[in-house]
Each structure stands twice: as structure tokens, then as C-alpha cells.
Amino acid sequence: MRPNSIPGCHWDGSPRNAPARRPLRVAATSPSRLLRTGQSGRCRHCGNRIDLYPRADGHPIALHPAEMATAHAPASCHWHLSSGIAHPHSDGSAWCRIPHAVLCPHRTPICRISQPLESMRRQLAVRTRRLIDTGVFTTPTAAPTRAAPDGPDRPLVRMLLGHYLADGPVEAIRCVAQTSHRTRCPRPVLAPDAPPGSWRLLPIGPRYSQLALSEQTAAVYDLSQLPHAEQRRWRIQRCPAHATTDGAADLALAGWQVFDPLLHAKHLRSDLPYPLAHGSEER
């Protein structure tokens, strides 16, 4: 005999408590289009959880996921969040966020820490050991592999009248947009059906702020000859399918860093990568 069931209830008549799924959306006026689900990650040194937020200058910073009492953290380590942007000072409340580098057990503390922070640092060290013992986390020992055997690991790219340092080979730069399945888009920014850039030997900034530097030439992946829309697509790190999709939010931060001739000198190459990539040319 088949029992009678009540719509919206289990077979025994108990109510179903499954909450309705609500899609995540980003306001069009938000300074950061990064979804909250895309801001969490794990430290590659210790394996503990971190929250990534963009700073006012556009560079990302890894913050400890939990708030800390401002009395226990040095004033130089106080951070607060406003509209998804991290600011390096307190907002006047009794709580603040602190950089993960202060607590990371793999690193030397960047400032003098208090006893509560030292205790939390030991807890994270124990958690790192537990992650290693269970096989969840492995310490990085090998150098990262490159997508192109003859291409630079972190190429210098020219676009929108500026130079940017990529976080990986040009062929491996991946779209940061969210797909309809709520996962990160797997397509590369260097699409086969889109106009590519060209490898060129170009002079790199003879001046840095008020310091006069000797002019040098380096291999640059030049996008300045492409239309402005294409350069902007590379800057926001999106594939052609998501370049004009305003409703799709980001699941990761764009990996560009504004080129600094003093800090990024080790990534410069004085020769063009061979064999030349698709669309590359020497001028």
C-alpha cells in the first residue's frame, strides 16, 4: 500500500527545511567585482586559510580570516574593510583584521607581536603539521612549471600605456570570471580567435620617481597595437566570451602587478623567447 505524502514534507510528514538557493550577485557600483566565495584561499607556505582582498592601489593582500582585538595587534598591522577594499589602518572600532604574514608559521614575523598573537601563531603551526601529516598540504619544494619552454615565467606586458608584470606565462593566463556553474572560467585570455600581441624588445622606463635610472631594453609582450577594448580585456583578465558580460562576477583577482623597475628587475629578459609565440614578431 502506497502511503500518502504531503507536498513539501518527508514521507513521515516532517517538514523539509532545505533553504532556497540564492545566487550571489555583485552590485554594479561596487569598487570590487570579486565574489566573496572567490576571496578565500590557502597560504602556499603553511596551508592555512587566508582571505584575499584588493587594496586601494589595486594590489591584493592576504588577511587572516578572523577579526582580532585592536589592543592585541600592533598599530602598523591594523586593517579594515570598506566596500570590499582593504585599508591599512583601523576604522576606530575595537576589532581589526591583520595580515596573514604576521601569523604565518613559515615566515619570520614582520613586526613585534603580542602574547595572544604568538599563541595563535603556534596554533596555526600545529594545524600546518596536521595538514602535512594527513596529506592535505605539501610544502612547495619544486619550482613552478612554465607553459612555454622558451617563454618567461612572469612576462612583462605593455598595455593601456603602461607596463604590467604577469603572474604566469602569457599562454597560461586564465580568465577570472564566474561561469554559469559557479566555477572559474577555464578559458585562457590569449584566445585563438582574438588578435594576439607581439614580442618586442622595448626600452624600459629611464626614470623611477625622482631617481634617474640607466635605460635598458627588455623583452615585452606588446599589446599596445591592439584596439582599446582588447587591451582592457587583458587588463581585467577575461576571455572574449566574458569580456562583455557585465553580470558575471570575478572568482579571483587579476594577477597583474604594475611594473616596478627596481622590485621586478629579476624578471626582465634581454632576449626574445624562441620559438616565437603565435603572433609574435621582432621589430
N, C-alpha and C positions, 0 to 999 in steps of 0.2 A: 504494500500500500504506500503510495507516494504522499509524504507529508506536505501540508500547505505551508508555504513560506510567505512572509510579509516583505514587500518590496523595501529595500534599504536596510534589511536586517539579516542576521545569520540564520541558519536553519533552525536554531533553537529559539528564535525570537529576539535575541540580544541585538542591540543597535550596532551598526557599523560606525566606527569612529575614525575612518580614514579621512584625513584632511584633504581638502581640494587643492590641487596643484596650482600654484600661482607662478606665472613666468616672471623672470627677472627683467626689469627694464631700466634704462638709463635715461634720465631727463636730458632733453636737448640742450639745456643751459648749463649742464654740469661741466666744470672745468676738466674733470677726468672721466673718460668714457670706459674706464676699466671696471668690469663687473666685480662685485665683492667675492664671488667664487673664484675669480682669477687672481686675487691678490695674495692668496696663501700659497706657501711652498715650503721647501725644506732646505736648510743650510747645507751646502755641499761639503762643508768641513766637518760638521758634527751630526748632521741628520735631524736636528730638532726643527720644529715648525717655526716659520717666520711669516710675517705679513709684509708684503711689498707695497709701497706707496710712492707715487711721484712727488718730488719736491717742487718748490716754486720755480727752480731753474730747469725743471724737466728731467733731472737725473733721479733714478729710483733709490730708495733707501729701505733696508730691511729692518723692521721694528719687531721687538718682542711682542707676541700676540696678546699678552695680559697687561693691564694697566698697573702702574706702580705708584706708591705714595711719593709725592714730591720731596718729602722730608728725607727719604731714604736714597734718593738719586742725586748725584751732583748736578749743579745748575747747568753745566755745559752739556748734559745728556738729556735735558728736558725737551720733549717733542709733543706737539698736539696736532690733531687732525681737524681740518676745516674744509668741508665740501670735497672730501676725498684727497686733499693735498696736505702733505706733512710739512709742518713749520718748526724750525729749530728753537723753540722757546716755549715756556709754559703759558697756558691760557688763563692763569690766575686761580685755577681750581686746585684741590688737594691731591689730584691724581694726574699722571702724565704717562706718556709712552717713552720707552728708551730704546736705543739701537741694539740690535742683536749682538753686534760686535762687543758690547760691554759684557755680555753674559756668555758668549761662545766659549766653551771649554777648550777649543782647539787654538784659540788666539790668546795673546797677552792682552790684558785689559787696557783699553785706550785711555782710561782715567782712573783715578783713585776711587775705589768703590767701598761702600759701607758693609757692615756685617750682614744685613738681610740680603743684599745683592750677592755677597760671597756665598751665602748659604744656597741661594737659588742657582748660582753657577755650579756648585757641587752637585745639586740635583740634576742639572742638565748633563753633567759629566756621567753620572750614573745611568741616565736614560740613554746616552750615546753608547755606553758599554753594553746595555741591554739590547739595543738595536743591532749592534755588531754581532753579539752572540747569537741572536735569533736569525741572522742573515738578512734582515730588512734593510740594513745600511752597510755599505762598504766604503772605506776611506779611499779617496781618489789617489791613485798611485801612478797611473799611466797618463801620458799627455793626450789631450783630445784629438781624435782623428779628424782629418780635413776631407772635405767633399771632393776637392780637386787636387790631384797630386802636385801640381805645379803652381797652384794659386795660394795667395797669402791666407793665413788662418783668420786674421782680422784685417780685411782690406780697408783702404781709405777711399771714401766715395765722395764725389763732388756733386751737389745738387742744391737747388734753391740758393745759389750764390754763396754757398758755404761748404766746408769740408766736415765730414762725419766719419767716425770710426765704427765699423760694423762689429757685431758680437760673434760673427762667424763668417765662413766663406760666402761669396756672393750667391753661389748656387744653392746654399743651404739656408738662406734667409727665408723664414716661413711666415705666412700670413698670421696675424694675431686676432682675427675676427672670430666670432662665435657662429657656429653652424646651426641649422635648424634642429640638430640632435643635441644641442647644448655642449658640444665639444669644440676644441680648437680646430680651425680650418687646416687641413694637411697640405694645401697647395702652396708652392713657392711664390715669392714675389717676382722672381725672374721667370715670367710665363713665356712659353714658346710662341704664343700668338701675340705677344706685346713687343714693341720696339725695345731692343736691348741698348745698354750703354756701350762704351768702348774704353779699353785700357789705353791710357796715355801717360807719358812722362811729363809732369807739370811741376812748376815751381811751387813750393810750399812757403806761405807767409814769411816774408823777410822781417816782420816786426811782431813782437809779442808784448802787448800792453805798452809800457814805456821802455822795454828792453829791445835793443837792436840786435837781431839775430842774423847770422850768415844765411843767405838764401841757399836753399837746397832743392834738388829735384827728386821727386818720388813717383812711384807707380800709383796712379789714381784711376779708379773706375769712374769714368766721367759720364754723368747723366745730364749735364747742363745743356746738351744739344737737343734733348727731348722736350716735348711740349710741357707747359707748366703743370697740367693735370697729371701727366705721367710722373713728374718729379715729386709732386705732392703725394701720389700713390705710394711711391717708395718711402717717402718720409713718414707717412702714417703706417707703413709696413702692412699693406693689404694687397691681396691678389686682385686681378681685374674683375672677378666676379663680385667681390665685396668692396671695391673701391667706391662705388656709387650707392651702396646700401647703407642709408643713414640709420635704419632700425637695428642693424647688427652691432652689438657692443663688442668690446675687446675682452679677450680672455687672458691676455698677457701684455706686458709693457713692451713698447717698441725698443729694440736693442741698440739704437743709435746713441753714440756719445759725441758731443761737439768736440772736434779735433783740437787737441792742445799740443803744440809742437814740443813742449818740454816734458809733459807726462807720457805722451804716446810716441816718443822717438823710437822706441824699440820695435814698433810695428811697421816702420817705414821700410820700403824696399826700393832700391835704386834701379832695378831691372824689371821689365815687363814679364808677367807669367807666361811661360810657354809649355805646351802649345796654347796659342791664343784662344780664349773662350769665344763662344758664339757672339758675333757682332763686334769683336774686338779689333782694334786697328792701332797701329803706331803712327804717330804724326810728329 
